[in-house]
Amino acid sequence: MKAITITAALTLLVLGGAGCSATSAPSTSAASIDPGRVSPTDLPTPPTVQEAQGAVRDLTLGECKTQAGKQTVSGELTSSQAERADFLVTISWTTSTGDVMGRGFKVIQNLKPGKTKKFVITATVAAGATQCVPGVEFGTIEK
């Protein structure tokens, strides 16, 4: 009886695995990649915010253009926090599907509660951006 059970189990294992074969991965040749939908490889990397929390409500931005090339956005941040905090303001220029075509950021350190800091963010934007996506985190940013 044990021999039949082991044989049956092995047969099921072999037959069950027969249908499982590696599928071929999609082609990633240069001819199949649309460069207009790929994020640039040289996007700046913002610093890490320790114990980060969101604060986009504290942000006011000026006009943000999406044309390819150098773009500059001015803004101001008014801290709604109860204590001094460091802030990271980011702007990502993205396509309609979320691919990042440009990124800029500004670090504002030790901003007192209720105080406002004006800033300018400059970035090089690749072709294909359709929108500006702002972000604000606060916490501690080490230099």
Number of C-alpha atoms within 10 A of each C-alpha: 6 7 8 9 10 11 12 12 12 12 12 12 11 11 11 10 10 9 8 8 7 6 6 6 6 7 9 8 7 8 8 9 11 8 12 14 19 14 18 16 8 9 16 13 9 14 13 14 17 13 10 16 12 13 19 15 12 16 17 13 15 11 10 16 16 21 16 15 12 13 18 15 16 14 15 16 23 18 23 16 15 9 11 18 19 20 25 23 23 20 23 22 31 24 21 12 9 15 17 24 28 30 26 23 22 17 19 17 18 14 19 17 14 14 12 15 14 12 16 14 16 16 20 19 24 22 18 22 25 16 19 20 14 18 16 21 22 25 18 18 19 9 7
